[in-house]
Amino acid sequence: MISVSPTLQAVVELEPLSGWLWGLIVLIVFLWVILLRTFWGYRLLDRFLGVDLS
C-alpha cells in the first residue's frame, strides 16, 4: 500500500532504486542461491548437525 500512494511514500521516504543497486541485489540473490544449492547438494547441514535424513 505504501508504494502505491505518493503521500505515504513521502512519509516513509521511499525512493526508486538506482540501476547499480538493482544489480547489487541481483548479484547477492544469485550468490545466495548458489550457496543454498551447494549446501543442499552436498548435504552440508546434515553433516554439520550429525543427522541422516535419507
Beta strands, then each sheet from edge to edge (+ up, - down):
end
